[in-house]
Amino acid sequence: MLWGFGNSITIALGAYALGFGIGVLGAFGKLYGGPITRDLAGIYTTLVRAVPELVLILILYYAVPGALNEVLLALGQERIVLPQFITGVVVLAFVQGAYQTEVLRGAILAVPFGQIEAARAMGMTGTLVARRIIFPLMTANAVPGLGNLWLNATKDTALLAVIGFAELTKATYQASATTKAFFTFYPAAMALYLLISLISMYGFGRIERWARRGQRDVRG
């Protein structure tokens, strides 16, 4: 069961990191790309938010390899089988990337334009404006949303049980089905999910406070 928990954390980390890279590209593409880039980014985020993640997992694991294998067999090549781990990381990263695109895009738009204009008026280059003004303020705005998406990533790994990947939920099912100790293993799994959530919320809270250091608190 702990092995399954480790698999869940590993795949969540991989998907979250890859999704962040996609999100950065998507956010800047939507804001500063050309018409085609903006349209493609918009289609991507709309599609991912419209299609259930479970369907995306099944398409990538079963439909895509099936179609590809038909082509390979027609060409006289061997069939391929996608590893469950790679499939899980790619699918969850594909989903994470769409949501992180919107979080990062919103964080950039929330940066006061007056501060950017003031920095340019002082003679700062575009790179310096991005490093000194945009990125620090964007980070502070993005951390809460990115924290929520990390929690989603840890829980979404449970969907990979449908393709037989031995993450926490699948490992819990196998252990409880073998021992019939359902009341032992499922509450234990719930406690592990809760533990990672509490640790994550604490960690992202610390990151947000660090990112907002020096900023005035305008609440209340």
GROMACS elastic network, one bead per residue, 0.5 to 0.9 nm:
[ bonds ]
;  ai    aj funct       b0    kb
    1     4     6  0.50356   500
    1     5     6  0.63282   500
    1     6     6  0.87138   500
    1   167     6  0.83954   500
    1   168     6  0.63261   500
    1   169     6  0.86264   500
    1   170     6  0.87354   500
    1   171     6  0.52227   500
    1   172     6  0.58795   500
    1   174     6  0.87773   500
    1   175     6  0.71839   500
    1   185     6  0.83723   500
    1   189     6  0.81858   500
    2     6     6  0.61869   500
    2     7     6  0.85818   500
    2   168     6  0.74666   500
    2   171     6  0.83700   500
    3     6     6  0.50537   500
    3     7     6  0.62912   500
    3     8     6  0.87105   500
    3   166     6  0.83552   500
    3   167     6  0.78193   500
    3   168     6  0.76981   500
    3   171     6  0.79639   500
    4     8     6  0.62071   500
    4     9     6  0.87442   500
    4   165     6  0.89774   500
    4   166     6  0.56266   500
    4   169     6  0.75578   500
    4   170     6  0.74614   500
    4   171     6  0.54374   500
    4   172     6  0.79097   500
    5     8     6  0.50640   500
    5     9     6  0.63715   500
    5    10     6  0.86347   500
    5   166     6  0.89271   500
    5   167     6  0.61179   500
    5   169     6  0.83236   500
    5   171     6  0.81850   500
    5   189     6  0.83932   500
    5   192     6  0.77041   500
    5   193     6  0.87200   500
    6     9     6  0.52166   500
    6    10     6  0.60971   500
    6    11     6  0.86151   500
    6   167     6  0.76834   500
    6   168     6  0.78010   500
    7    10     6  0.50726   500
    7    11     6  0.60839   500
    7    12     6  0.83942   500
    7    85     6  0.88124   500
    7   157     6  0.89611   500
    7   165     6  0.89382   500
    7   166     6  0.72219   500
    7   167     6  0.53017   500
    7   168     6  0.72226   500
    8    11     6  0.53855   500
    8    12     6  0.60174   500
    8    13     6  0.85642   500
    8   154     6  0.66915   500
    8   155     6  0.84944   500
    8   157     6  0.58880   500
    8   158     6  0.77909   500
    8   166     6  0.84002   500
    8   167     6  0.50195   500
    8   168     6  0.60080   500
    8   169     6  0.88095   500
    9    12     6  0.50726   500
    9    13     6  0.60716   500
    9    14     6  0.85996   500
    9   154     6  0.65844   500
    9   157     6  0.84597   500
    9   167     6  0.87132   500
    9   196     6  0.88269   500
   10    13     6  0.52443   500
   10    14     6  0.62701   500
   10    15     6  0.86459   500
   11    14     6  0.50830   500
   11    15     6  0.60196   500
   11    16     6  0.83783   500
   11    85     6  0.71547   500
   11    86     6  0.86986   500
   11    88     6  0.70195   500
   11    89     6  0.57314   500
   11    92     6  0.86288   500
   11   153     6  0.86987   500
   11   154     6  0.83326   500
   11   157     6  0.72467   500
   11   167     6  0.87512   500
   12    15     6  0.51761   500
   12    16     6  0.58782   500
   12    17     6  0.84509   500
   12    88     6  0.89442   500
   12    89     6  0.73832   500
   12    92     6  0.78855   500
   12    93     6  0.87062   500
   12   150     6  0.77580   500
   12   153     6  0.53630   500
   12   154     6  0.53242   500
   12   155     6  0.84975   500
   12   156     6  0.81768   500
   12   157     6  0.66696   500
   13    16     6  0.51351   500
   13    17     6  0.60433   500
   13    18     6  0.84892   500
   13    89     6  0.87513   500
   13   150     6  0.83872   500
   13   153     6  0.80873   500
   13   154     6  0.82516   500
   14    17     6  0.53384   500
   14    18     6  0.61331   500
   14    19     6  0.83297   500
   14    89     6  0.60880   500
   14    90     6  0.87345   500
   14    92     6  0.89820   500
   14    93     6  0.77190   500
   15    18     6  0.52250   500
   15    19     6  0.57645   500
   15    20     6  0.84240   500
   15    88     6  0.78903   500
   15    90     6  0.66391   500
   15    91     6  0.78944   500
   15    92     6  0.54813   500
   15    94     6  0.79936   500
   15    95     6  0.88467   500
   15    96     6  0.72062   500
   15    97     6  0.88438   500
   15   153     6  0.74342   500
   16    20     6  0.60444   500
   16    21     6  0.87602   500
   16    89     6  0.85303   500
   16    92     6  0.77554   500
   16    93     6  0.60644   500
   16    96     6  0.64511   500
   16    97     6  0.81119   500
   16   149     6  0.81478   500
   16   150     6  0.66166   500
   16   153     6  0.67108   500
   17    20     6  0.51005   500
   17    21     6  0.65864   500
   17    22     6  0.88537   500
   17    93     6  0.77461   500
   18    21     6  0.52362   500
   18    22     6  0.64253   500
   18    23     6  0.86024   500
   18    89     6  0.82335   500
   18    90     6  0.81489   500
   18    93     6  0.56295   500
   18    94     6  0.82890   500
   18    96     6  0.83045   500
   18    97     6  0.75616   500
   19    23     6  0.59209   500
   19    24     6  0.86090   500
   19    90     6  0.87683   500
   19    92     6  0.77625   500
   19    94     6  0.63214   500
   19    95     6  0.74032   500
   19    98     6  0.77655   500
   19    99     6  0.86594   500
   19   100     6  0.70075   500
   19   101     6  0.87523   500
   20    24     6  0.61580   500
   20    25     6  0.86460   500
   20    93     6  0.80847   500
   20    96     6  0.73402   500
   20    97     6  0.60095   500
   20   100     6  0.63146   500
   20   101     6  0.80204   500
   20   146     6  0.89210   500
   21    24     6  0.52798   500
   21    25     6  0.64584   500
   21    26     6  0.85911   500
   21    97     6  0.73711   500
   21   100     6  0.89992   500
   22    25     6  0.52395   500
   22    26     6  0.59822   500
   22    27     6  0.85164   500
   22    93     6  0.79925   500
   22    94     6  0.78248   500
   22    96     6  0.82661   500
   22    98     6  0.76374   500
   22   100     6  0.78785   500
   22   101     6  0.72738   500
   23    27     6  0.58889   500
   23    28     6  0.84847   500
   23    96     6  0.76943   500
   23    98     6  0.63445   500
   23    99     6  0.73645   500
   23   102     6  0.76277   500
   23   103     6  0.82372   500
   23   104     6  0.69611   500
   23   105     6  0.86026   500
   24    27     6  0.52417   500
   24    28     6  0.62325   500
   24    29     6  0.83120   500
   24    97     6  0.82742   500
   24   100     6  0.76483   500
   24   101     6  0.63056   500
   24   104     6  0.68713   500
   24   105     6  0.83745   500
   25    28     6  0.54265   500
   25    29     6  0.58435   500
   25    30     6  0.85244   500
   25   101     6  0.76503   500
   26    30     6  0.60374   500
   26    31     6  0.85723   500
   26    37     6  0.88274   500
   26    38     6  0.84889   500
   26    41     6  0.58603   500
   26    42     6  0.87121   500
   26    44     6  0.88843   500
   26    45     6  0.86672   500
   26    97     6  0.76925   500
   26    98     6  0.75833   500
   26   100     6  0.84135   500
   26   101     6  0.51789   500
   26   102     6  0.82027   500
   26   104     6  0.87678   500
   26   105     6  0.82200   500
   27    30     6  0.52130   500
   27    31     6  0.62441   500
   27    32     6  0.83991   500
   27    41     6  0.81730   500
   27   100     6  0.80888   500
   27   102     6  0.66238   500
   27   103     6  0.82369   500
   27   104     6  0.59334   500
   27   106     6  0.85017   500
   27   108     6  0.84588   500
   28    31     6  0.50761   500
   28    32     6  0.55122   500
   28    33     6  0.67670   500
   28   101     6  0.84277   500
   28   104     6  0.86226   500
   28   105     6  0.72424   500
   29    32     6  0.54626   500
   29    34     6  0.76678   500
   29    37     6  0.58986   500
   29    38     6  0.58439   500
   29    40     6  0.88810   500
   29    41     6  0.67590   500
   30    33     6  0.58653   500
   30    34     6  0.83394   500
   30    35     6  0.88865   500
   30    37     6  0.69322   500
   30    39     6  0.78439   500
   30    40     6  0.86663   500
   30    41     6  0.60969   500
   30    42     6  0.72210   500
   30   101     6  0.85401   500
   30   105     6  0.76431   500
   31    34     6  0.88737   500
   31    38     6  0.73793   500
   31   105     6  0.72314   500
   31   108     6  0.88923   500
   31   109     6  0.87781   500
   32    37     6  0.88368   500
   32    38     6  0.80489   500
   33    36     6  0.77886   500
   33    37     6  0.53651   500
   33    38     6  0.58097   500
   34    37     6  0.52480   500
   34    38     6  0.61171   500
   34    39     6  0.85646   500
   35    38     6  0.51943   500
   35    39     6  0.60955   500
   35    40     6  0.86178   500
   36    39     6  0.50874   500
   36    40     6  0.61079   500
   36    41     6  0.85477   500
   37    40     6  0.51918   500
   37    41     6  0.61268   500
   37    42     6  0.85036   500
   38    41     6  0.51492   500
   38    42     6  0.60488   500
   38    43     6  0.86132   500
   39    42     6  0.50171   500
   39    43     6  0.61406   500
   39    44     6  0.85612   500
   40    43     6  0.51224   500
   40    44     6  0.61379   500
   40    45     6  0.87428   500
   41    44     6  0.50666   500
   41    45     6  0.62738   500
   41    46     6  0.85482   500
   41    98     6  0.85390   500
   41   101     6  0.86977   500
   42    45     6  0.53552   500
   42    46     6  0.60636   500
   42    47     6  0.84529   500
   43    46     6  0.51726   500
   43    47     6  0.59201   500
   43    48     6  0.85542   500
   44    47     6  0.52501   500
   44    48     6  0.62388   500
   44    49     6  0.86337   500
   44    98     6  0.68146   500
   45    48     6  0.53438   500
   45    49     6  0.61691   500
   45    50     6  0.85452   500
   45    95     6  0.85562   500
   45    97     6  0.82482   500
   45    99     6  0.70935   500
   45   101     6  0.76349   500
   45   102     6  0.79030   500
   46    49     6  0.52933   500
   46    50     6  0.60849   500
   46    51     6  0.87297   500
   46    98     6  0.81206   500
   47    50     6  0.51330   500
   47    51     6  0.61590   500
   47    98     6  0.88259   500
   48    51     6  0.54485   500
   48    52     6  0.76153   500
   48    53     6  0.78331   500
   48    56     6  0.85036   500
   48    94     6  0.78645   500
   48    95     6  0.60101   500
   48    98     6  0.64478   500
   48    99     6  0.83831   500
   49    52     6  0.74865   500
   49    53     6  0.87378   500
   49    95     6  0.78899   500
   49    98     6  0.75254   500
   49    99     6  0.78037   500
   51    54     6  0.84465   500
   51    55     6  0.68539   500
   51    56     6  0.71263   500
   52    55     6  0.54113   500
   52    56     6  0.66543   500
   52    57     6  0.89534   500
   53    56     6  0.50090   500
   53    57     6  0.62371   500
   53    58     6  0.87152   500
   53    91     6  0.78453   500
   53    92     6  0.77575   500
   53    95     6  0.71624   500
   53   156     6  0.83476   500
   53   159     6  0.80056   500
   54    57     6  0.51022   500
   54    58     6  0.63265   500
   54    59     6  0.86468   500
   54   159     6  0.63674   500
   54   160     6  0.81480   500
   54   162     6  0.83319   500
   55    58     6  0.51406   500
   55    59     6  0.60943   500
   55    60     6  0.86292   500
   56    59     6  0.50656   500
   56    60     6  0.61376   500
   56    61     6  0.84628   500
   56    91     6  0.67485   500
   56    92     6  0.89788   500
   56    95     6  0.87455   500
   57    60     6  0.53318   500
   57    61     6  0.59844   500
   57    62     6  0.82489   500
   57    87     6  0.75158   500
   57    88     6  0.73128   500
   57    91     6  0.59827   500
   57    92     6  0.82438   500
   57   159     6  0.81788   500
   57   160     6  0.75231   500
   57   162     6  0.86748   500
   57   163     6  0.82009   500
   58    61     6  0.52043   500
   58    62     6  0.55821   500
   58    63     6  0.69639   500
   58    64     6  0.89551   500
   58   162     6  0.82683   500
   58   163     6  0.77136   500
   59    62     6  0.54990   500
   59    64     6  0.60761   500
   59    65     6  0.87151   500
   60    63     6  0.59848   500
   60    64     6  0.51689   500
   60    65     6  0.71161   500
   60    82     6  0.88949   500
   60    87     6  0.70292   500
   60    90     6  0.88730   500
   60    91     6  0.73379   500
   61    64     6  0.65628   500
   61    65     6  0.65206   500
   61    66     6  0.85390   500
   61    81     6  0.86060   500
   61    82     6  0.68107   500
   61    83     6  0.87372   500
   61    84     6  0.78085   500
   61    87     6  0.64052   500
   61    88     6  0.87486   500
   61   163     6  0.76232   500
   62    65     6  0.57706   500
   62    66     6  0.59306   500
   62    67     6  0.86976   500
   63    66     6  0.50479   500
   63    67     6  0.61920   500
   63    68     6  0.85558   500
   64    67     6  0.52951   500
   64    68     6  0.61081   500
   64    69     6  0.84970   500
   65    69     6  0.58108   500
   65    70     6  0.84720   500
   65    79     6  0.85658   500
   65    80     6  0.69963   500
   65    81     6  0.69334   500
   65    82     6  0.72198   500
   66    69     6  0.51575   500
   66    70     6  0.63335   500
   66    71     6  0.88803   500
   66    79     6  0.89407   500
   66    80     6  0.88984   500
   67    70     6  0.52131   500
   67    71     6  0.66200   500
   67    72     6  0.88491   500
   68    71     6  0.51977   500
   68    72     6  0.62313   500
   68    73     6  0.86512   500
   68    79     6  0.83022   500
   68    80     6  0.81996   500
   69    73     6  0.59223   500
   69    74     6  0.83592   500
   69    77     6  0.84701   500
   69    78     6  0.77551   500
   69    79     6  0.52112   500
   69    80     6  0.65208   500
   69    81     6  0.88811   500
   70    73     6  0.52343   500
   70    74     6  0.61925   500
   70    75     6  0.87036   500
   70    79     6  0.82163   500
   71    74     6  0.51072   500
   71    75     6  0.63504   500
   71    76     6  0.87444   500
   71    77     6  0.85404   500
   72    75     6  0.50249   500
   72    76     6  0.61914   500
   72    78     6  0.64750   500
   72    79     6  0.65632   500
   72    80     6  0.86352   500
   73    77     6  0.52909   500
   73    78     6  0.64496   500
   73    79     6  0.68194   500
   74    77     6  0.74794   500
   75    78     6  0.89924   500
   81    84     6  0.89440   500
   82    85     6  0.85455   500
   82    86     6  0.71002   500
   82    87     6  0.65366   500
   83    86     6  0.53910   500
   83    87     6  0.61838   500
   83    88     6  0.86329   500
   84    87     6  0.50335   500
   84    88     6  0.60528   500
   84    89     6  0.86430   500
   84   160     6  0.81987   500
   84   163     6  0.71746   500
   84   164     6  0.77382   500
   84   165     6  0.59699   500
   85    88     6  0.51408   500
   85    89     6  0.62484   500
   85    90     6  0.86178   500
   85   160     6  0.89728   500
   85   165     6  0.71771   500
   86    89     6  0.52171   500
   86    90     6  0.60737   500
   86    91     6  0.85098   500
   87    90     6  0.52647   500
   87    91     6  0.60408   500
   87    92     6  0.84551   500
   87   160     6  0.89263   500
   88    91     6  0.53515   500
   88    92     6  0.60233   500
   88    93     6  0.82492   500
   88   157     6  0.76073   500
   88   159     6  0.89524   500
   88   160     6  0.64071   500
   88   165     6  0.83141   500
   89    92     6  0.53990   500
   89    93     6  0.58149   500
   89    94     6  0.83712   500
   90    93     6  0.50825   500
   90    94     6  0.59613   500
   90    95     6  0.86515   500
   91    94     6  0.50188   500
   91    95     6  0.63673   500
   91    96     6  0.85773   500
   92    95     6  0.50754   500
   92    96     6  0.59365   500
   92    97     6  0.83743   500
   92   153     6  0.71748   500
   92   156     6  0.75546   500
   92   157     6  0.78481   500
   93    97     6  0.57583   500
   93    98     6  0.85922   500
   93   153     6  0.87488   500
   94    97     6  0.52423   500
   94    98     6  0.67149   500
   95    98     6  0.54813   500
   95    99     6  0.67583   500
   95   100     6  0.87083   500
   96    99     6  0.53449   500
   96   100     6  0.58826   500
   96   101     6  0.83318   500
   96   149     6  0.71565   500
   96   150     6  0.86811   500
   96   152     6  0.87449   500
   96   153     6  0.74557   500
   97   100     6  0.50790   500
   97   101     6  0.58872   500
   97   102     6  0.87810   500
   98   101     6  0.51161   500
   98   102     6  0.67616   500
   98   103     6  0.89620   500
   99   102     6  0.53214   500
   99   103     6  0.63514   500
   99   104     6  0.87115   500
   99   146     6  0.89701   500
   99   149     6  0.76404   500
  100   104     6  0.59407   500
  100   105     6  0.82037   500
  100   145     6  0.81087   500
  100   146     6  0.68694   500
  100   149     6  0.75098   500
  101   104     6  0.53798   500
  101   105     6  0.59368   500
  101   106     6  0.85242   500
  102   106     6  0.60094   500
  102   107     6  0.84475   500
  103   106     6  0.52596   500
  103   107     6  0.61668   500
  103   108     6  0.87531   500
  103   141     6  0.87666   500
  103   142     6  0.61699   500
  103   143     6  0.89520   500
  103   145     6  0.60952   500
  103   146     6  0.70586   500
  104   108     6  0.61732   500
  104   109     6  0.85943   500
  104   138     6  0.74623   500
  104   139     6  0.84367   500
  104   141     6  0.83765   500
  104   142     6  0.59395   500
  104   145     6  0.85972   500
  104   146     6  0.84381   500
  105   108     6  0.52368   500
  105   109     6  0.62692   500
  105   110     6  0.86623   500
  105   142     6  0.88681   500
  106   109     6  0.50746   500
  106   110     6  0.61400   500
  106   111     6  0.89911   500
  106   138     6  0.86611   500
  106   141     6  0.81897   500
  106   142     6  0.78212   500
  107   110     6  0.51250   500
  107   111     6  0.68544   500
  107   137     6  0.79675   500
  107   139     6  0.73327   500
  107   140     6  0.80619   500
  107   141     6  0.50168   500
  107   142     6  0.52017   500
  107   143     6  0.89662   500
  108   111     6  0.55183   500
  108   134     6  0.70022   500
  108   135     6  0.80868   500
  108   137     6  0.79675   500
  108   138     6  0.52199   500
  108   139     6  0.86371   500
  108   141     6  0.79854   500
  108   142     6  0.83699   500
  109   112     6  0.78097   500
  109   113     6  0.84621   500
  109   138     6  0.83231   500
  110   113     6  0.84561   500
  110   137     6  0.83389   500
  110   138     6  0.73879   500
  110   141     6  0.72764   500
  111   114     6  0.87173   500
  111   115     6  0.79171   500
  111   116     6  0.82073   500
  111   133     6  0.83160   500
  111   134     6  0.65597   500
  111   137     6  0.61215   500
  111   138     6  0.63663   500
  111   141     6  0.82418   500
  112   115     6  0.56716   500
  112   116     6  0.70628   500
  112   134     6  0.89809   500
  112   137     6  0.88308   500
  113   116     6  0.50956   500
  113   117     6  0.62543   500
  113   118     6  0.85931   500
  114   117     6  0.50572   500
  114   118     6  0.60658   500
  114   119     6  0.85832   500
  115   118     6  0.50221   500
  115   119     6  0.61650   500
  115   120     6  0.86366   500
  115   133     6  0.73439   500
  115   134     6  0.89245   500
  116   119     6  0.51471   500
  116   120     6  0.62855   500
  116   121     6  0.86178   500
  116   129     6  0.67669   500
  116   130     6  0.86815   500
  116   133     6  0.67766   500
  116   134     6  0.75284   500
  117   120     6  0.50994   500
  117   121     6  0.60835   500
  117   122     6  0.86708   500
  118   122     6  0.63262   500
  118   123     6  0.89134   500
  119   122     6  0.51402   500
  119   123     6  0.67377   500
  119   124     6  0.57147   500
  119   125     6  0.85262   500
  119   128     6  0.87985   500
  119   129     6  0.63703   500
  119   132     6  0.89527   500
  119   133     6  0.78209   500
  120   123     6  0.51544   500
  120   124     6  0.50698   500
  120   125     6  0.69048   500
  120   126     6  0.77782   500
  120   129     6  0.71983   500
  121   124     6  0.73427   500
  124   127     6  0.80197   500
  124   128     6  0.58193   500
  124   129     6  0.60117   500
  125   128     6  0.51430   500
  125   129     6  0.61036   500
  125   130     6  0.85869   500
  126   129     6  0.50821   500
  126   130     6  0.61945   500
  126   131     6  0.86471   500
  127   130     6  0.51436   500
  127   131     6  0.61880   500
  127   132     6  0.85669   500
  128   131     6  0.50145   500
  128   132     6  0.58122   500
  128   133     6  0.78574   500
  129   132     6  0.53285   500
  129   133     6  0.52728   500
  129   134     6  0.64677   500
  129   135     6  0.85931   500
  130   133     6  0.55948   500
  130   135     6  0.57345   500
  130   136     6  0.84947   500
  131   134     6  0.63968   500
  131   135     6  0.55901   500
  131   136     6  0.72552   500
  132   135     6  0.67566   500
  132   136     6  0.65883   500
  132   137     6  0.87920   500
  133   136     6  0.59114   500
  133   137     6  0.63372   500
  133   138     6  0.83915   500
  134   137     6  0.55234   500
  134   138     6  0.57326   500
  134   139     6  0.84003   500
  135   139     6  0.59024   500
  135   140     6  0.86462   500
  136   139     6  0.52496   500
  136   140     6  0.65437   500
  136   141     6  0.88976   500
  136   211     6  0.69567   500
  136   212     6  0.84518   500
  137   140     6  0.52604   500
  137   141     6  0.63720   500
  137   142     6  0.86681   500
  137   211     6  0.78436   500
  137   212     6  0.79085   500
  138   141     6  0.51164   500
  138   142     6  0.59975   500
  138   143     6  0.86255   500
  139   142     6  0.50808   500
  139   143     6  0.60258   500
  139   208     6  0.82382   500
  139   211     6  0.65034   500
  139   212     6  0.86164   500
  140   143     6  0.57373   500
  140   144     6  0.80899   500
  140   207     6  0.85727   500
  140   208     6  0.59985   500
  140   209     6  0.82233   500
  140   210     6  0.83868   500
  140   212     6  0.55882   500
  141   144     6  0.71090   500
  141   145     6  0.80977   500
  141   208     6  0.84837   500
  141   211     6  0.87012   500
  141   212     6  0.86932   500
  142   145     6  0.55691   500
  142   146     6  0.60360   500
  142   147     6  0.85321   500
  142   208     6  0.88078   500
  143   146     6  0.50270   500
  143   147     6  0.59166   500
  143   148     6  0.86519   500
  143   204     6  0.69640   500
  143   205     6  0.84530   500
  143   207     6  0.73885   500
  143   208     6  0.58780   500
  143   211     6  0.82603   500
  144   147     6  0.50923   500
  144   148     6  0.64579   500
  144   149     6  0.88317   500
  144   204     6  0.73114   500
  144   205     6  0.79591   500
  144   208     6  0.71686   500
  145   148     6  0.51721   500
  145   149     6  0.63533   500
  145   150     6  0.87613   500
  146   150     6  0.62281   500
  146   151     6  0.87634   500
  146   204     6  0.85998   500
  147   150     6  0.51240   500
  147   151     6  0.64928   500
  147   152     6  0.87548   500
  147   200     6  0.75198   500
  147   201     6  0.70933   500
  147   203     6  0.89024   500
  147   204     6  0.59069   500
  147   205     6  0.85398   500
  148   151     6  0.51623   500
  148   152     6  0.63244   500
  148   153     6  0.87325   500
  148   201     6  0.84871   500
  149   153     6  0.61449   500
  149   154     6  0.87725   500
  150   154     6  0.64232   500
  150   155     6  0.87903   500
  150   200     6  0.80164   500
  151   154     6  0.52749   500
  151   155     6  0.64458   500
  151   156     6  0.85768   500
  151   196     6  0.83855   500
  151   197     6  0.63236   500
  151   200     6  0.73921   500
  151   201     6  0.83767   500
  152   155     6  0.51996   500
  152   156     6  0.58335   500
  152   157     6  0.86978   500
  153   156     6  0.50598   500
  153   157     6  0.64893   500
  154   157     6  0.57556   500
  154   158     6  0.80233   500
  154   193     6  0.79034   500
  154   196     6  0.81513   500
  154   197     6  0.83106   500
  155   158     6  0.59295   500
  155   159     6  0.81594   500
  155   193     6  0.75155   500
  156   159     6  0.55871   500
  156   160     6  0.77732   500
  157   160     6  0.55787   500
  157   161     6  0.78823   500
  157   167     6  0.69338   500
  157   168     6  0.81655   500
  157   169     6  0.83967   500
  158   161     6  0.58047   500
  158   162     6  0.84724   500
  158   167     6  0.66719   500
  158   168     6  0.69226   500
  158   169     6  0.55062   500
  158   170     6  0.73912   500
  159   162     6  0.61856   500
  159   163     6  0.83673   500
  159   169     6  0.85351   500
  160   163     6  0.56698   500
  160   164     6  0.68012   500
  160   165     6  0.56470   500
  160   166     6  0.80671   500
  160   167     6  0.73071   500
  160   169     6  0.88573   500
  160   170     6  0.82837   500
  161   165     6  0.52244   500
  161   166     6  0.67057   500
  161   167     6  0.68409   500
  161   168     6  0.86936   500
  161   169     6  0.68216   500
  161   170     6  0.52514   500
  161   171     6  0.88074   500
  162   165     6  0.74493   500
  162   170     6  0.85577   500
  164   167     6  0.86824   500
  164   170     6  0.72990   500
  165   170     6  0.70020   500
  165   171     6  0.88131   500
  166   169     6  0.76956   500
  166   170     6  0.52415   500
  166   171     6  0.55230   500
  167   170     6  0.54538   500
  167   171     6  0.59522   500
  167   172     6  0.84669   500
  168   171     6  0.51034   500
  168   172     6  0.59629   500
  168   173     6  0.85647   500
  168   189     6  0.69842   500
  168   192     6  0.88551   500
  168   193     6  0.88768   500
  169   172     6  0.50568   500
  169   173     6  0.62063   500
  169   174     6  0.86901   500
  169   186     6  0.84837   500
  169   189     6  0.71947   500
  170   173     6  0.50893   500
  170   174     6  0.62201   500
  170   175     6  0.86181   500
  171   174     6  0.51221   500
  171   175     6  0.60935   500
  171   176     6  0.85228   500
  172   175     6  0.51760   500
  172   176     6  0.60243   500
  172   177     6  0.83533   500
  172   182     6  0.87443   500
  172   185     6  0.59535   500
  172   186     6  0.64599   500
  172   188     6  0.85921   500
  172   189     6  0.67166   500
  173   176     6  0.52539   500
  173   177     6  0.58767   500
  173   178     6  0.84606   500
  173   182     6  0.83476   500
  173   185     6  0.80582   500
  173   186     6  0.79251   500
  174   177     6  0.51655   500
  174   178     6  0.61301   500
  174   179     6  0.86493   500
  175   178     6  0.52751   500
  175   179     6  0.61968   500
  175   180     6  0.79674   500
  175   181     6  0.79986   500
  175   182     6  0.85014   500
  175   185     6  0.71902   500
  176   179     6  0.52327   500
  176   180     6  0.50340   500
  176   181     6  0.51455   500
  176   183     6  0.83403   500
  176   184     6  0.78445   500
  176   185     6  0.59594   500
  176   186     6  0.76866   500
  177   180     6  0.52220   500
  177   181     6  0.75723   500
  177   182     6  0.74503   500
  178   181     6  0.81339   500
  179   182     6  0.79287   500
  180   183     6  0.85401   500
  181   184     6  0.53716   500
  181   185     6  0.64482   500
  181   186     6  0.86697   500
  182   185     6  0.54846   500
  182   186     6  0.59464   500
  182   187     6  0.82869   500
  183   186     6  0.59908   500
  183   187     6  0.63670   500
  183   188     6  0.85449   500
  184   187     6  0.59713   500
  184   188     6  0.63106   500
  184   189     6  0.89125   500
  185   189     6  0.61599   500
  185   190     6  0.86627   500
  186   190     6  0.62061   500
  186   191     6  0.85903   500
  187   191     6  0.61205   500
  187   192     6  0.86624   500
  188   191     6  0.50110   500
  188   192     6  0.63043   500
  188   193     6  0.87617   500
  189   192     6  0.50911   500
  189   193     6  0.63059   500
  189   194     6  0.85628   500
  190   193     6  0.51834   500
  190   194     6  0.61189   500
  190   195     6  0.85246   500
  191   195     6  0.59708   500
  191   196     6  0.87139   500
  192   196     6  0.63219   500
  192   197     6  0.85517   500
  193   196     6  0.54093   500
  193   197     6  0.62345   500
  193   198     6  0.87543   500
  194   197     6  0.50191   500
  194   198     6  0.61487   500
  194   199     6  0.86073   500
  195   198     6  0.52410   500
  195   199     6  0.61893   500
  195   200     6  0.84506   500
  196   199     6  0.51510   500
  196   200     6  0.59185   500
  196   201     6  0.85104   500
  197   200     6  0.50556   500
  197   201     6  0.60590   500
  197   202     6  0.85622   500
  198   201     6  0.51794   500
  198   202     6  0.62105   500
  198   203     6  0.85746   500
  199   202     6  0.52031   500
  199   203     6  0.61370   500
  199   204     6  0.86714   500
  200   204     6  0.60491   500
  200   205     6  0.83195   500
  201   204     6  0.52496   500
  201   205     6  0.59343   500
  201   206     6  0.85929   500
  202   205     6  0.50614   500
  202   206     6  0.63209   500
  202   207     6  0.87501   500
  203   206     6  0.52034   500
  203   207     6  0.63281   500
  203   208     6  0.87183   500
  204   208     6  0.60441   500
  204   209     6  0.85695   500
  205   208     6  0.51162   500
  205   209     6  0.62754   500
  205   210     6  0.86230   500
  206   209     6  0.51977   500
  206   210     6  0.62161   500
  206   211     6  0.86112   500
  207   210     6  0.50497   500
  207   211     6  0.60654   500
  207   212     6  0.86114   500
  208   212     6  0.61187   500
  208   213     6  0.86066   500
  209   212     6  0.51682   500
  209   213     6  0.61916   500
  210   213     6  0.52695   500
  211   214     6  0.87118   500
  211   215     6  0.89126   500
  212   215     6  0.55076   500
  212   216     6  0.84115   500
  213   216     6  0.84793   500
  217   220     6  0.86396   500
